[in-house]
Amino acid sequence: MRIIVYTGKGGVGKTSVAAATAARLAKEGRRTLIMSTDAAHSLSDSVGAQLGGDPVSIAPRLWGQEIDSLKETEKHWGEVRQWLTSLMNWAELNDVTNEEMLVFPGLEELFSLMQLKRHAMSGDYDCIVVDCAPTGETLRLLSYPNVLHWWIEKIFPYQRRLAKVARPVAKMVSGLELPNDNVMNKIETFVRELEDMQKLMLDPDMTSIRLVVNAEKMVIAEARRAFTYLCLFGFNTDAVVINRILPKEAATGYWTEWHSIQEKYEREIEASFLPLPILRIPMMQTEVAGLTMLERMGEAAFAERIASDVLHRGKIQDIRKEEDGYVLDLSIPFVNKDDLQLSQKGDELTVQAGPYKRKVLLPRVLMGRDIEGARFTERKLSIRFGGKSDE
């Protein structure tokens, strides 16, 4: 079983790349499901078939699904939502806009993503390709399981006991109905299932994250930040896909300047994400829609590679907490120690290795901390950060 998750800044062609990968996998003989968890579904348009909330056959060994987030929300959150509705009514907060408050931000995407576990355990598929929400939404989801696990382990048992004791008193005194055992059980079941889903996604032999980018400044900056956070949460990113590369023919005439800009940013992408494999997809001659164009796109992306392979193993970045601060480990192979230079400006760390520079956007935990030292051993640069600079 392989799970391949595609994410990237909105507009980079993430859905097309995910669909092209799925078409390639099916051609390789793998039973493949391409599923979209993005609230703004465009997968049906990409594959040229009408998809729904359940898997639909698209071609031999290829199925597609656009998950109905409302249906999944009702399935996982229905009883909790009913109780929250009664709470709103008790508080006389009956404005229609309050309906939006009954599902916390990010939960709908999580409910959609939880179908991943069901499909992975079903045995119906060899590969699942996930067209995930844009990077900002995806990164927000990654923090939920850790937060909810802490709450369910540390706080939930006390709240549950308190609710059981206070329920009859609250109803008698104020008419407020505290959450019953069914509501509490639903919350706990949801969190446990979420943890199981996260275990699948954290298994580097099963799951790979692939970042889709265009050769543009703002897209690259967001991809760097996404890569830092994916590493921080322990997810295995095994490739970066550069989409819509202008062909050599564009080096003259109207597109000359754009071609030069793209070449510059291609080099920056290579330097930033080394040693991750960089997959390149040219600007296709016609609109990418339908299986024929998706198969051409997949052939361009993977060439001699097998799409289902784990294209890279091992963390490129890792953050460790130590007694007196934090250590950021960066994997930088094929470089001499004397060629390494470090500089820091705000939340951006620049690592120069000979003629190449790699920019790392620091996660929140390292912002405002000063570099106290660094050492390079076994192709790994370890940078020590101390206390806050304003302390």
Salt bridges, closest charged atoms under 4 A:
GLU28 OE2 - ARG24 NE 3.68
ASP38 OD2 - LYS14 NZ 3.79
GLU72 OE1 - HIS76 NE2 3.69
GLU99 OE2 - ARG81 NH2 3.12
GLU109 OE2 - ARG140 NH2 3.79
ASP126 OD1 - ARG31 NH2 2.97
ASP131 OD1 - LYS14 NZ 2.77
GLU137 OE1 - ARG140 NH2 2.70
GLU153 OE2 - ARG192 NH1 2.90
GLU177 OE1 - LYS171 NZ 3.19
GLU188 OE1 - ARG160 NH1 3.01
GLU188 OE2 - ARG192 NH2 3.56
GLU193 OE1 - HIS76 ND1 3.82
GLU195 OE2 - HIS149 ND1 2.24
GLU195 OE1 - ARG192 NH1 3.55
ASP196 OD2 - LYS117 NZ 3.49
ASP205 OD1 - ARG313 NH1 2.40
GLU222 OE1 - LYS9 NZ 3.42
ASP238 OD2 - ARG2 NH2 3.95
ASP238 OD1 - ARG210 NE 2.94
GLU263 OE2 - HIS259 ND1 3.98
GLU266 OE1 - ARG280 NE 2.93
GLU268 OE2 - ARG224 NH2 2.25
GLU270 OE2 - ARG280 NH2 2.24
ASP318 OD1 - LYS315 NZ 3.57
GLU322 OE2 - ARG320 NH1 2.78
GLU322 OE1 - ARG384 NH2 2.95
ASP324 OD1 - ARG384 NH1 3.33
ASP329 OD2 - ARG320 NE 2.73
ASP329 OD2 - LYS380 NZ 3.98
ASP347 OD2 - ARG225 NH2 3.35
GLU348 OE1 - LYS359 NZ 3.65
